[in-house]
Amino acid sequence: MSEIYVSKEKYDEPALYEIRIKRHLDDQWAGRFDGMTFTREENGVTLLAGTVVDQAALHGLLRAIRDLGVCLLSVTHSQSTPAEAPDGRPQDTASRSTKEIQP
């Protein structure tokens, strides 16, 4: 008889993600990335950062990146949503894990 493994991790809760891609994206693409902020780094990389509501939404973001035909460099996940700083801006106090994508 086979056992069924049930994950104890919470994948369907909002979490912060940082996604790096190898190419500068213009602001015209912002609508495809559900409110993620764009930061264009000097080395030709775009950092997409923000809260993703669940794993299905994350897969949608990754699918949009794939459809653009750009190189995915890394995906960084925080364990929880950010706390707010006194000025109302998000403040990331959670631990992070990064998965580097090898070309």
Secondary structure, DSSP 8 states (H G I E B T S, - for coil): --------S--SS-EEEEEEEES---GGGGGGGTT-EEEE-TTSEEEEEEEE-SHHHHHHHHHHHHHHT-EEEEEEEESS--EE-TTS-EE--S-EEEEE---
